[in-house]
Every structure is written in structure tokens, then in C-alpha cells.
Amino acid sequence: MRRALIIFGGVVLAVPGAARAESGGFFKNLFSGGEGGAPAIAAPRAQDPDDVYCPPVFVPDGGAAIQAFAGGAGDKTRLRHQIVFSRLSRECKARPDGSVAVRVGVELRALLGPAGAAGRFEAPVTVAVKYNEQTVMARTHRVAVSVPAGAAQGEATLIENDLSVPVDKATGYDIEVTLAGAAARAKPAARRRKPAPAATAEQGEATADQ
């Protein structure tokens, strides 16, 4: 199920539906290097780079946010901070050979909880291209988000500009972005010592005779 993210009163709500993504939008300057520069002179292309399949970015279930607690998880009064997606963007360009170059922009937001304090927080962000639920290409980055002293939140931006979709998958692929913490490790079970074997009746009688 695809998700859209809504931030309401500092709480992240996930609702069913396609995640909102901008096809240029607020990442335009980062993608193009600025709006004021002269346009680059490009060689003739075999295919119009703007006439290309470019699906919206989506976030899978469980990949929308990470939270850190001061103690047991789940108690909102002990929430230190949470990191969520603020905005997503993508840009797709057709190459002369029919493959597609994909760029993805991610804006993260760190929000302090009741038990939180200003600081620098890291979050793993995976950007992937999938086709029929199979990963075609994926990259994971650790993104640092800083919340300055006296502030309640902070933001950081990630640009992944080197994803490639082969010709045979250039139509019908998906762009997926996931935010997830390291999986909790199960506490190993304590090893029990095997009890010493009980002495048999014959062994007991032999010992007594000695």
C-alpha cells in the first residue's frame, strides 16, 4: 500500500494513497544547478527527454518514519525525536539508447519529542528503482539532520542523481524511498547449564562400600 505523509501538530500521520511527489518543483535548482544560468547546449537526442515514463515517488508501509524513545518504545511522553519525509521529488530523462536516468530529491525533517533535546541525528534513507516488485537499482545513504539549540525541528536534503533504468524496464517501473532504522536485535537466550547426571543406585552402593 502506498502512503502519503501528513504532518499535523508535530505528529506524522500516514494515509493510504500515492505519496505526493513533485516532478521538478522545489528541487529544480539542485537538479539544474540554478535557474539563472544559460541553458546548456545538448547534442541531438534520439528520444525527447521530456517524453518519458516518470512515476511518482512512493513510500512503502513501515518506511515513512523512524522514532527514538527514552526507554521503552511506544510511550509518546518519552519520545526523543522522530524523523520523517517532508517532501519528495523526482526527475526522469530519457537517454539516446532508450534507458532512463532518474534523479530523486528527498527532504527530511527531524522533530523533537517531549523527552528530546537539540542535536544531530542520523537516518538511513534508501532510494530504489523497482520493476514488478524486484529491485533494479538501489542506494542507501545515511543522512544527518541537525536540530539547533532553541529549535524544535531541523531539515536536511538528499539528492540521488545516479539511478538508471534499463531499456527493457523503461515503462512500468516504480521509484521507492524508504526511511528505516536498524532492526532491533533479539536478546540472546541465556544458556542453561545441563544438570549433572544423577548417580545410579549401584554407583551409590559402590561408593558406600568404599
Phi, psi and omega in degrees: 000128178277156189231147166249145184255133177232128178258118185229113178059034178082000180250134180272125176248137177249126180237149181299150178130171181287137178293139181287133179220145180258137182267055182139279170040231188288350177263008185302315181296320181290323180290317189264348182084015178121151182271339188275347183286163178288145180296142180287148178270117184252148177289157178304141182251148177285340182219141179296120183294342179272346179262074186216147177292128183214089184288156176293153177287139176229157181244123181286164177304136179085355183247017186270337185198157170232147183228149177235132183242152174270080185116216183292139179289150176105338180272105185298335179288345180250016179289124177278306178198162172223147179242130184226167172281132176265308177215152178231148179212155176215156178217130183237133180231130178282138175267160180303331182275000178098349175284172184234132174265126184243133173243139180231132177248134182231129173248124181255151177227129174258129181241128179282143176260184181303329181257014185269168177213157180302149181169192181244124184238143180248145179220135175278127180239124178251127177247127186220153170249128181235152178222120184054044178069003178259137182287125177270315180202140181209148176221141178244133180235146171261116185253130179265130177241124181254136173249111183290160179301135180087354180255161180255350181204166177210163183228156176211156183235140175236132174241118174256110187241023183224040175266142183229135179247121181293164185303316185287355179234016186289349176232127178098006179278168178238150174249122186236136176235131184230135175244116185208145177272172178295140180295138180292137180271134179289139180289125182296141180290139180294136180281132178266136177286136179288132179295146179295141181299137181291141179289141179282165180299320181295319179297321180297319181292323179295321180295319179296320180296326182287000000 
